[in-house]
Amino acid sequence: MKSSINTIKPILFLLLTSLYLCGTAQTPTTSGSKPALALLEIDTRNTNVDNEENPVTAIVRKELEKLDKYQVMDKYDIEYKTTTDSLKTKLCFSKICLTNLGKKLEVEKMFTGNIEVMSKQIIITFKLLDVQSNTFEKVQINEFLQIPGEIRNMIQITMNNMFGIANDATLIAKLTKKDDYENSINTPYEIQLRSDGPRIGFTIFSGAAASTLNREKNEGGYNAYPLMINFGYQFEKQYINSGNFQALVEFLPMITGLDQGLFIPSATGMLGFRNNKNGYEFALGPTLNLVKKAQFYKDSSGAEMLANSSTSTDITYSKFDSRGSFAISTSFIFAVGKTFKSGKLNIPVNCFVVPTKEGLRFGASFGFNARNRMNYNNKTE
């Protein structure tokens, strides 16, 4: 009998031990759970960034919840707890106040922060307090351009930096670099990248037009080289502006040939498309030139003859010729370019081509402007 009992004892011991271990393994532990965190309020005093459209504290709370690193205490639970226990939460931003409230709310972490506007910048500071040790274990400070309408993105960027999450480098540049190409994010209250201003460049003539320029004046030419300097002024108006792109209308009056004693005025109107981010653009449209044209006809042998008032034939045609009268010459222009930027200085460089019946005209021009920027108080800077 004793032998049987002695045999059963080890078996019972092993069985009970196994049941205990299984029960322990199935019992949830708190060591792996997320720490509890409470957010009272973000200090936005003396700023215009906190409003119905952008409730700062609510945005921060949502970003904390999206992190999924903490058990973020519900705002209604905080309200109930503080009201029931008569706890004061207004303007509680100090370490002492946050630590005391954290203990009464029975949370491990307290999150706080403030947003300031100074020196035309928005400065966001976030702090994570460990209630037990009464120390700020994380502090993150980010500086942005003064763009209140982008406070959501600024909060998200700062939160990501605080917890080591990668941000969109392009978005950071738009919100922090004042002298980058203007766009609808970092300059929402002003017209975007502008290239209006003076222009100087050159035009090269080819084909029949080049031959006419080269001929002597008594032969209807101009005794000039087919390369001429031109200068003028470009006016532009943007009618679509979205994100990094804009559509615009351009008007460009110019004078060509003064370097060779000639006066050839022109007026060009173009529809353009420009990238605000890198400055590249494309434009096309009609161009009008005031030049001298003479009437010609061909005799019975096919020779070209200058027509005059006594010419009997009705079959005549006009050509670029110094012996003629002033007339409007129409053609179409295609242009591409890029605007280079240095601080507030814009330097547009453009190349163009004008196909005509009398030959191809092509050339390049450049200009400059320095635009004032409008800040949020409607003052130029």
C-alpha positions in Angstrom: 0.0 0.0 0.0 2.8 2.4 0.9 4.5 1.5 -2.3 1.5 2.6 -4.3 1.2 5.9 -2.4 4.9 6.6 -2.9 4.4 5.9 -6.7 1.4 8.2 -7.0 3.0 11.2 -5.1 5.6 12.1 -7.8 2.9 11.8 -10.5 0.5 14.1 -8.6 3.4 16.6 -8.0 4.2 16.7 -11.7 0.5 17.1 -12.6 0.0 20.0 -10.2 3.2 21.7 -11.3 2.1 21.5 -14.9 -1.3 22.9 -14.1 0.3 25.8 -12.2 2.7 26.6 -15.0 0.0 26.6 -17.6 -2.2 28.8 -15.5 0.7 31.2 -15.0 1.4 31.3 -18.8 -2.3 32.1 -19.5 -2.5 34.9 -17.0 -1.9 38.3 -18.7 0.9 40.4 -17.3 1.2 44.1 -17.2 4.9 44.2 -18.0 4.3 44.1 -21.7 1.3 46.5 -21.7 1.6 50.1 -23.0 2.2 52.8 -20.4 -0.7 55.1 -19.6 -0.4 58.7 -20.7 -2.5 61.8 -20.2 -2.6 65.0 -22.2 -4.2 68.0 -20.5 -3.6 71.0 -22.9 -1.0 72.5 -25.3 -0.1 76.1 -24.4 -0.9 78.4 -27.4 -1.4 81.7 -25.5 -0.6 84.8 -27.6 -0.8 83.0 -30.9 -3.4 82.7 -33.6 -2.7 79.0 -34.4 -5.4 77.5 -32.2 -8.9 77.8 -33.7 -12.0 75.8 -34.6 -10.4 74.7 -37.9 -7.1 73.6 -36.2 -7.8 72.7 -32.5 -4.2 72.2 -31.4 -4.7 70.0 -28.4 -7.1 67.7 -30.2 -4.6 67.4 -33.1 -1.8 66.5 -30.7 -4.0 63.9 -28.9 -4.9 62.3 -32.3 -1.2 62.1 -33.2 -0.3 60.5 -29.9 -3.1 57.9 -30.4 -1.8 57.2 -34.0 1.7 56.4 -32.5 0.2 53.4 -30.7 2.9 53.6 -28.1 0.8 54.6 -25.1 -2.6 54.1 -23.6 -3.8 57.7 -24.1 -6.3 58.6 -21.4 -9.6 59.7 -22.9 -10.3 63.4 -22.6 -13.7 62.7 -21.1 -12.2 60.4 -18.5 -9.8 63.2 -17.6 -12.6 65.7 -17.4 -14.7 63.4 -15.1 -11.7 62.5 -12.9 -10.6 66.1 -12.4 -14.1 67.4 -11.8 -15.0 64.6 -9.3 -11.8 65.2 -7.4 -11.8 68.9 -7.8 -8.4 68.9 -9.5 -7.1 72.1 -11.2 -5.9 71.5 -14.7 -6.0 75.1 -16.1 -2.5 76.3 -17.1 -0.9 73.2 -15.7 2.4 73.2 -17.7 5.0 73.0 -15.0 6.9 69.8 -14.0 5.5 70.0 -10.4 1.9 70.5 -11.5 2.1 67.7 -14.1 3.7 65.3 -11.7 1.0 65.8 -9.1 -1.8 65.5 -11.6 -0.2 62.4 -13.2 -0.2 60.6 -9.8 -3.8 61.5 -9.1 -4.8 60.5 -12.6 -2.8 57.2 -12.0 -0.9 57.5 -15.3 2.8 56.8 -15.9 3.4 59.6 -18.5 2.2 63.2 -18.9 2.5 64.9 -22.3 2.7 68.7 -22.6 4.0 71.4 -24.9 3.7 74.9 -26.1 3.5 76.8 -29.4 5.1 80.2 -29.8 5.3 82.8 -32.6 8.4 84.9 -32.6 10.8 86.3 -35.2 8.4 85.4 -38.0 8.6 81.7 -37.0 6.3 79.2 -35.3 8.2 77.3 -32.6 6.7 74.0 -31.4 8.0 72.4 -28.1 6.8 69.0 -27.0 7.7 67.3 -23.7 7.1 63.8 -22.3 7.2 63.6 -18.5 7.8 60.4 -16.5 5.6 60.8 -13.5 7.5 58.3 -11.3 10.9 60.0 -11.7 9.6 63.5 -12.1 11.8 64.1 -15.2 11.2 65.0 -18.8 12.4 61.9 -20.7 11.8 63.4 -24.1 11.9 67.0 -25.3 11.5 68.1 -29.0 11.8 71.6 -30.4 11.1 72.4 -34.1 11.1 75.8 -35.9 8.9 76.5 -38.9 8.0 79.4 -41.1 5.1 81.6 -39.9 2.3 79.7 -41.7 -0.6 79.2 -39.2 -2.7 77.3 -41.8 -0.1 74.5 -41.8 -0.1 73.8 -38.0 -1.4 70.2 -38.5 1.6 69.3 -40.6 4.0 71.1 -38.2 2.6 69.1 -35.3 2.9 65.9 -37.1 6.5 66.6 -38.2 7.5 67.5 -34.6 5.8 64.4 -33.2 7.6 62.2 -35.7 10.9 63.8 -34.9 10.3 63.2 -31.2 9.7 59.5 -31.6 12.2 58.8 -34.4 9.7 58.5 -37.3 10.8 59.6 -40.8 9.2 62.7 -42.3 8.7 63.9 -45.9 11.8 65.9 -46.7 9.9 68.0 -49.4 7.2 69.0 -46.9 9.8 69.9 -44.3 11.6 72.2 -46.9 8.3 73.9 -47.8 7.6 74.7 -44.1 11.1 75.7 -43.0 13.1 77.2 -46.0 11.9 80.7 -46.7 14.0 81.2 -49.9 13.0 78.0 -51.6 10.8 78.4 -54.6 7.5 79.8 -53.5 4.5 77.5 -53.5 1.0 77.4 -52.2 2.2 75.9 -48.9 4.9 78.2 -47.7 3.5 81.4 -49.3 -0.3 81.0 -49.2 -1.0 84.8 -49.2 1.2 85.9 -52.1 1.4 85.3 -55.8 3.9 82.5 -56.6 7.3 82.5 -58.4 7.4 85.5 -60.7 9.6 86.2 -63.7 8.3 89.6 -64.8 10.9 92.2 -65.3 13.4 93.5 -67.9 14.7 91.3 -70.6 17.8 91.4 -72.8 19.0 88.8 -75.3 19.7 88.1 -78.9 17.9 86.9 -82.1 19.5 84.9 -84.9 17.8 85.1 -88.4 18.1 82.3 -91.0 16.9 81.6 -94.5 15.5 84.4 -96.7 15.3 86.8 -93.8 19.0 86.5 -93.1 19.8 87.0 -96.8 17.7 90.2 -96.9 19.5 91.6 -93.8 22.9 90.9 -95.5 22.0 92.6 -98.8 22.9 96.2 -99.6 20.2 98.8 -99.0 19.9 99.6 -102.7 18.9 96.0 -103.3 16.3 96.0 -100.6 18.5 94.8 -97.8 19.7 96.4 -94.6 23.5 95.8 -94.8 23.3 94.1 -91.4 24.3 90.9 -89.7 21.6 88.3 -89.1 22.4 88.4 -85.3 20.8 91.3 -83.4 20.5 92.3 -79.7 17.0 92.8 -78.3 15.7 94.2 -75.1 12.3 94.7 -73.6 10.1 94.0 -70.5 8.0 91.0 -69.6 4.7 91.3 -67.9 2.9 88.3 -66.6 -0.4 87.4 -64.8 -1.1 84.1 -63.1 -4.6 82.7 -63.5 -4.2 79.2 -62.1 -1.9 78.5 -59.1 -2.1 75.1 -57.4 0.6 73.4 -55.4 3.9 73.4 -57.3 2.4 74.5 -60.7 1.0 77.7 -62.2 -0.6 78.7 -65.5 0.0 82.3 -66.6 -0.4 84.8 -69.4 2.7 86.7 -70.5 3.1 89.9 -72.5 6.5 90.9 -73.9 7.2 94.1 -75.9 10.7 94.2 -77.3 12.9 96.3 -79.6 15.4 94.5 -81.8 18.4 95.8 -83.9 19.4 99.0 -82.2 23.0 97.6 -82.0 23.0 97.9 -85.9 21.1 101.1 -86.3 17.8 99.4 -86.9 14.5 99.7 -85.0 12.4 96.6 -85.1 9.6 96.7 -82.5 7.6 93.6 -81.6 4.9 92.5 -79.2 4.5 88.9 -78.0 1.6 87.3 -76.0 2.1 83.8 -74.6 0.3 81.2 -72.5 2.8 79.7 -70.1 3.0 76.8 -67.7 5.6 77.0 -64.8 6.8 74.7 -62.0 7.2 76.8 -58.8 9.5 74.2 -57.3 12.3 74.0 -59.9 11.5 77.1 -62.0 11.1 75.3 -65.4 8.5 76.7 -67.8 7.1 76.4 -71.3 5.2 79.0 -73.2 3.8 79.7 -76.7 1.8 82.3 -78.5 1.6 84.8 -81.3 4.2 87.5 -81.9 3.8 90.7 -84.0 6.7 92.6 -85.6 6.6 96.0 -87.3 8.8 95.6 -90.4 9.1 97.0 -93.9 7.5 94.9 -96.7 7.5 95.5 -100.4 5.2 94.1 -103.1 6.7 91.8 -105.8 5.5 90.0 -108.9 7.1 87.6 -111.4 7.4 88.5 -115.1 6.8 86.2 -118.0 10.3 84.7 -117.6 9.8 84.0 -113.9 12.1 86.7 -112.7 11.1 88.4 -109.5 10.3 92.1 -110.0 9.5 94.9 -107.5 5.9 96.0 -108.0 4.9 99.7 -108.1 1.9 101.9 -108.9 2.4 101.3 -112.6 2.6 97.6 -112.4 -0.2 96.1 -114.4 -0.3 92.6 -113.0 -2.7 91.8 -110.2 -0.7 88.8 -108.9 1.6 90.3 -106.3 3.0 89.1 -103.0 4.8 90.9 -100.1 8.3 90.3 -98.8 10.6 91.6 -96.1 12.4 94.4 -97.9 13.8 97.8 -96.9 12.3 99.5 -100.0 8.8 98.8 -98.8 6.4 100.3 -96.3 5.9 99.5 -92.7 3.5 96.5 -92.1 2.6 94.1 -89.4 4.3 90.7 -89.7 2.7 87.8 -87.7 4.2 84.6 -86.5 4.1 82.1 -83.7 6.7 81.7 -80.9 7.7 78.7 -78.8 9.8 79.3 -75.7 11.3 77.2 -72.8 13.2 78.5 -69.8 14.2 78.2 -66.2 14.2 80.7 -63.4 17.2 80.6 -61.1 16.9 81.8 -57.6 19.3 83.5 -55.2 17.5 84.7 -52.0 14.8 87.1 -53.2 16.5 87.5 -56.6 14.8 85.7 -59.6 16.9 85.3 -62.7 14.8 83.9 -65.6 16.7 82.5 -68.7 14.7 81.6 -71.8 15.3 80.2 -75.3 12.8 80.6 -78.1 12.2 79.7 -81.7 9.9 81.4 -84.3 9.2 79.5 -87.6 8.2 81.7 -90.5 7.9 81.5 -94.3 11.1 83.6 -94.7 13.2 81.5 -92.4 13.7 80.4 -88.8 14.3 82.9 -86.0 15.7 81.7 -82.7 17.6 83.1 -79.7 17.8 83.5 -76.0 17.2 86.1 -73.3 17.6 86.6 -69.6 16.3 89.1 -67.0 15.9 89.6 -63.2 13.6 90.8 -60.5 13.5 91.0 -56.8 10.1 90.6 -55.3 8.9 91.7 -51.9 7.2 89.0 -49.9 3.9 89.6 -48.0 3.7 88.3 -44.5 0.7 87.4 -42.4 0.3 91.0 -41.2 0.1 92.2 -44.8 3.4 93.9 -44.6 6.2 93.5 -47.1 9.5 92.1 -46.0 
